[in-house]
Amino acid sequence: MIRFHLRRCIDDYEFRTGQPLTLIQLADATGVHRATLSKMLHERGSNLTTDVIDRLCIFFDVPVQQLMEHVPSEQDH
């Protein structure tokens, strides 16, 4: 399963800039729908396109592995 670290990226952004970042602001800045961002935060196994991942990596200026990781599940073994 893919685990997203969007909350961590938002927290790092807020610490770095000293400014709060809402999902609406992030959606406006990236062109990623707010509902998609909410799914990343709250639903396990969200299915996203590479375009969404790319936009978020650009906005947060992070490599993809800082935004998401593969977590093996019992089904993978």
Contacts in CASP RR format, 6 or more apart in sequence:
PFRMAT RR
TARGET T0000
AUTHOR 0000-0000-0000
METHOD contacts of the structure
MODEL  1
MIRFHLRRCIDDYEFRTGQPLTLIQLADATGVHRATLSKMLHERGSNLTT
DVIDRLCIFFDVPVQQLMEHVPSEQDH
1 44 0 8 1.000
1 45 0 8 1.000
1 70 0 8 1.000
1 71 0 8 1.000
1 72 0 8 1.000
1 73 0 8 1.000
2 45 0 8 1.000
2 46 0 8 1.000
2 68 0 8 1.000
2 69 0 8 1.000
2 70 0 8 1.000
2 71 0 8 1.000
3 68 0 8 1.000
3 69 0 8 1.000
3 70 0 8 1.000
3 71 0 8 1.000
4 40 0 8 1.000
4 41 0 8 1.000
4 46 0 8 1.000
4 67 0 8 1.000
4 68 0 8 1.000
5 66 0 8 1.000
5 67 0 8 1.000
5 68 0 8 1.000
5 69 0 8 1.000
6 37 0 8 1.000
6 40 0 8 1.000
6 41 0 8 1.000
6 56 0 8 1.000
6 67 0 8 1.000
7 41 0 8 1.000
9 56 0 8 1.000
9 60 0 8 1.000
9 62 0 8 1.000
9 66 0 8 1.000
9 67 0 8 1.000
10 21 0 8 1.000
10 26 0 8 1.000
12 60 0 8 1.000
13 21 0 8 1.000
13 60 0 8 1.000
14 20 0 8 1.000
14 21 0 8 1.000
23 34 0 8 1.000
23 37 0 8 1.000
23 38 0 8 1.000
23 41 0 8 1.000
24 34 0 8 1.000
26 32 0 8 1.000
26 34 0 8 1.000
26 37 0 8 1.000
26 59 0 8 1.000
27 33 0 8 1.000
27 34 0 8 1.000
27 37 0 8 1.000
29 59 0 8 1.000
30 55 0 8 1.000
30 56 0 8 1.000
30 58 0 8 1.000
30 59 0 8 1.000
31 55 0 8 1.000
32 52 0 8 1.000
32 55 0 8 1.000
32 56 0 8 1.000
36 46 0 8 1.000
36 48 0 8 1.000
36 52 0 8 1.000
39 46 0 8 1.000
40 46 0 8 1.000
40 48 0 8 1.000
53 64 0 8 1.000
53 67 0 8 1.000
53 68 0 8 1.000
56 67 0 8 1.000
57 63 0 8 1.000
57 64 0 8 1.000
57 66 0 8 1.000
57 67 0 8 1.000
60 66 0 8 1.000
60 67 0 8 1.000
END
